[in-house]
């Protein structure tokens, strides 16, 4: 049973389109994250939600809008896609915000977005 | 703000060679430290973590890391690598009071058989 699942795994789309990536965790964790991994493998946090409340919002264009309908789900919607948005987007969850304490981040398999 | 540096971007080793990957962080307070591994085409998995106590921590697959507070370092080691250790390795830090995990730029390890 997958702990953190993301859909779709691959997404190829044209510039200017709008797309969404969904994430669900069945670990009972309170905190969920979106990380972006660029072509050089650099991982950067984008957003974090704790129990449906936004707690981290890094310097991300407002074309990116996260949404957490409940603490088990965190979706990412991207408007007006640009070439530079091409990356692998990883969802993660943890029991404690930041992965501190006795808990760590559990990652999903990633969603590879290619913008043409 | 917290940051993490991994100085080795690419490492190439032969099987059975010893491995040490450097990781330095910048934050003066209490930190939690992690090493994650990403095998080709896969998601990140936790290798090991340090929260407190013994600064030498052991993880899965024979990996270990040593926290040296005076050097702000958390280097990853393995005495004898295998071909299956080929992967990208990420050091990460969570500073107390900050609600995010910050990753280093990663080290790509290639082990030749």
Interface residues (C-beta under 8 A of the other chain):
Chain A: X33 X35 X40 X41 X42 X43 X44 X45 X48 X50 X55 X56 X90 X92 X97 X98 X99 X100 X101 X102 X104 X105 X107 X108 X109 X110
Chain B: X32 X34 X36 X38 X42 X43 X44 X45 X46 X49 X51 X88 X90 X92 X94 X96 X98 X99 X100 X101 X102 X103 X105 X106 X108
